[in-house]
Amino acid sequence: MANHRADEKRFLDERGSSGPLAPNGLNPATIMEKPVRERIIDCYFWKDQCFGVNESDIVSRVVEHVHFIGGTYGDAQRPSPFLCLAFKLLQLGPSDEILEEYLGYGGEKFKYLRALACFYVRLTRQAKDVYRLLEGYLGDYRKLKRKGRMGSSLTYMDAFVDDLLVKERVCGTTLWKMPKREVLEDLDVLEPRVSPLGDIEDLLESEPEEVEEENGRSEDNEGGGRGSPGSEFGEVTPEMDEMDVDREKETENGD
């Protein structure tokens, strides 16, 4: 692992003009807006917990200090530890192998590490890789706490990932405009995504058949009263009707 000089001025001044670009062609030093960068660099968490941190240290920092997702929060608009560590990742530039390690950690203990890695992937990777890496976590339904200017709220990992795929701004950061999945499919860059529920055309075709079956069962139940076909009393015959009439006459004569 390469040595890292934890000098924010150097990152912004030198790497910002001549350093390597992110895989999506953006400058890592300027992906976040300047006011947000300045708030991050001036905050206590950045100075205390992000100085001299490497890719391995990110894991422990997230586990110990990240308990919600968000950009800036509260009336003072303080940058969240989540956002600070995302900016640190922009400074470190972890490889795809390291990102996949972050994403692969399971359990409640590491859910915010996965959220952080998803956020960083959306900021720095090409569209095809964003879809490829993030869509697998649309089935992750773990709860996440979100904090912003208006207070705290509850969300879920799959909802957060969906926001990263479809929204223009997430966690106080404007996301670069990514082509829609359908466009990449038409260009044969991505294979069509198969829903966990199955093919949508098959689902639509099966619905009318299921409705007809339900209607058929309902009609059988409506006709299944006493003496009707299919009831527990058997089929009504003409002889049974005549016997019922005779009983009624005998009752009337007896009265």
Secondary structure as GFF3:
##gff-version 3
##sequence-region A 1 255
A	DSSP	alpha_helix	8	10	.	.	.	ID=ss1
A	DSSP	pi_helix	11	15	.	.	.	ID=ss2
A	DSSP	alpha_helix	16	18	.	.	.	ID=ss3
A	DSSP	three_ten_helix	28	30	.	.	.	ID=ss4
A	DSSP	alpha_helix	34	42	.	.	.	ID=ss5
A	DSSP	alpha_helix	44	49	.	.	.	ID=ss6
A	DSSP	alpha_helix	55	65	.	.	.	ID=ss7
A	DSSP	beta_strand	72	73	.	.	.	ID=ss8
A	DSSP	beta_strand	78	79	.	.	.	ID=ss9
A	DSSP	alpha_helix	81	92	.	.	.	ID=ss10
A	DSSP	alpha_helix	96	104	.	.	.	ID=ss11
A	DSSP	three_ten_helix	108	110	.	.	.	ID=ss12
A	DSSP	alpha_helix	111	124	.	.	.	ID=ss13
A	DSSP	alpha_helix	127	134	.	.	.	ID=ss14
A	DSSP	three_ten_helix	135	139	.	.	.	ID=ss15
A	DSSP	beta_strand	143	148	.	.	.	ID=ss16
A	DSSP	beta_strand	151	156	.	.	.	ID=ss17
A	DSSP	alpha_helix	157	166	.	.	.	ID=ss18
A	DSSP	beta_strand	169	170	.	.	.	ID=ss19
A	DSSP	beta_strand	173	174	.	.	.	ID=ss20
A	DSSP	alpha_helix	181	186	.	.	.	ID=ss21
A	DSSP	alpha_helix	200	222	.	.	.	ID=ss22
A	DSSP	alpha_helix	238	254	.	.	.	ID=ss23
###
